Amino acid sequence: MTTSKLGKYLSGLGLLGLVIFLCVIPFYSTDYIVSVLLDILTWIGLTQSWIILSGFTGYISLGHSAFFGIGAYVMAILWLKLPYPLIILISAMSSMTLAFAIGFPVLRVRGPYFVILTLGLSEFAKYIFINYEVNVKGTVGRILLGVPNIRTLYFSLLIIAIVTILCAYLIKRSRFGYGLFSIKEDEDAAESLGIDTSIYKWLALGISAFFPGAIGATMALRRTYIDPYSVFDPIVSFQIIVMAFFGGIGKLHGPVLGACILTLISEFFWARYPHYYLIILGVILVFIVKIMPSGILGIFDLFGKAGKVVKFVRRK
Amino acid sequence: MALLECQEVTKNFGGLMAVTNVSLQLEKGEIVGLIGANGAGKTTLFNLISGFYPPTNGSIRFEGDEIAGLKTHDICRKGLVRTFQLVRPFHNMTVWDNVMVGALFGVQKCKNVSRAKEEAMKVLEFTGLHEKKEIPAKELTIADRKRLEVARSLATKPKLLLLDEVLAGLTSTETTEAMKLVRRIRDEMGLTIFMVEHVMKAVMGLSDRLIVLHNGEKIAEGNAKEVSKNPTVIEAYLGEKLHM
């Protein structure tokens, strides 16, 4: 009991240290380092928001690129018309509103069909925007001028990432969270125990869509040029899933680890072997999925089990 | 007023009449057994009562309120909960968490997790699962899984418990234990129990009253003795006498 309390205390202290470190580091490092960290924060926020829906309820979404794209577009449309934090908030709300609007019919579909449906819907959203740009506006994309500097964007993303993690953490420990886990385990049994499964899934989807909207908006400023192909890129959805599974979706820190490690690995290989980096990354991923089905966290579990076995043998 | 009252409940799937014009009443504090051969419509009737699908025709009243057509979770919150024939515990949750979900969402709706944990602990002690509370549900034996299924339903604080074959697949000692539990649920918690069961010795011993379904129709009703002597029941179970 005391050791676990001590452990909690230490990990809390570690987290606080990490946050302070992340707040201070941009003032002492180059733009390159800041941009890498910014990437990491982006993916942490995205995977964490994805976990709120897909990790908790088991409804694997391939549609988060759409929420990201909506956020980016709202930012592009409102940029310079309103203060920048306000636009981020509006972008997030727009993504959430869209999620709420499509939620009920979409969430009636279960399993692999849900995965395919979300992928289809996000592609659908992409083509709506392409059509709009080409036929109504007569352009291909949008350029954003006078964007904030990289350190401002870094801090925006830091706040968004922290809020996302906090939100996921609070949900996980709440009554709402237990409702979502029950849906993941067995939706019919959950329903028969008094859980309003349709409302719960719907809320989870809405909350889960809020953060990609905010992140998409911020990333639109980082990229300074957006078009539907780049912000509605399904690769975003795939990358979220890969990172989440890479880290392990059983615990909240799994996806965070996955996002950090995979961003760093891909950055490393991209800088050194630009022609081969995707191949190398692919091989690493196949290898990892093959040997660690429950992600990086699974390795720690293995170590834990091995430790128990050693203890047991020694006692004998 | 009867606790549960079904009037001419009918369900057909396409052309198949799964349940036809079944009327029945359950009084408070009864243990009523529902028996019948495979495919007689027992589980369908349970699914209708618990709201998994709406009846094609007829009315189902619980404490006087019409519940036909309500969603399952609403029916649960009114105090009518069911277990599943093939048990469906939340495999990756601990036994304690499983039961806690019942306490969090059922009739009583504990607002916070720690309160629900306490409530769940009471149910775990009642059902004798408290020593296994930290074990993930998937590591339990079949008998314990069935026990967990019952415990989780009890944690919702129901008035009427529908048990769908909780004794199937148990050894004889386990069956005796489970029967004891069912009786204690009625005697100590004051619940009404409606159970589907194939283990005749158990259902005859436990029930105050039996209802017999055959091809979706109610063919007999009464205590164990009456039902087992009823010619229609004998015919349904053993077949017609050959006239040579």
Contacts between the chains, C-beta under 8 A, distances in Angstrom:
chain1	res1	chain2	res2	distance
A	173	B	113	6.7
A	174	B	113	7.0
A	175	B	104	5.2
A	175	B	105	7.8
A	175	B	110	7.7
A	175	B	111	7.0
A	175	B	112	6.9
A	175	B	113	6.4
A	175	B	116	7.6
A	178	B	97	7.3
A	178	B	100	7.0
A	178	B	101	5.5
A	178	B	104	5.7
A	178	B	113	7.0
A	179	B	101	7.7
A	179	B	104	7.4
A	179	B	105	6.7
A	181	B	90	7.1
A	181	B	93	6.7
A	182	B	90	5.8
A	182	B	93	8.0
A	182	B	101	5.1
A	185	B	90	3.6
A	185	B	91	6.2
A	185	B	92	6.3
A	185	B	93	6.5
A	186	B	88	4.7
A	186	B	89	7.9
A	186	B	90	6.1
A	188	B	52	7.5
A	188	B	72	7.9
A	188	B	84	7.8
A	188	B	88	6.9
A	189	B	84	6.7
A	189	B	88	4.2
A	189	B	89	7.7
A	189	B	90	7.1
A	190	B	101	7.5
A	191	B	71	7.5
A	191	B	72	4.6
A	191	B	73	5.2
A	191	B	76	7.9
A	192	B	50	6.3
A	192	B	52	7.9
A	192	B	72	5.3
A	192	B	73	7.6
A	192	B	76	6.1
A	192	B	81	6.6
A	192	B	82	5.9
A	192	B	84	7.7
A	193	B	73	7.8
A	193	B	76	6.2
A	193	B	81	7.1
A	193	B	101	5.9
A	193	B	102	5.2
A	193	B	105	5.5
A	193	B	106	6.3
A	193	B	152	6.6
A	193	B	153	7.4
A	193	B	156	5.8
A	194	B	73	5.1
A	194	B	76	3.8
A	194	B	77	5.0
A	194	B	81	7.7
A	194	B	102	7.8
A	194	B	105	4.0
A	194	B	106	4.6
A	194	B	107	7.4
A	194	B	109	7.6
A	194	B	156	5.7
A	195	B	73	5.8
A	195	B	101	7.6
A	195	B	105	4.9
A	196	B	71	7.6
A	196	B	73	5.0
A	197	B	73	7.0
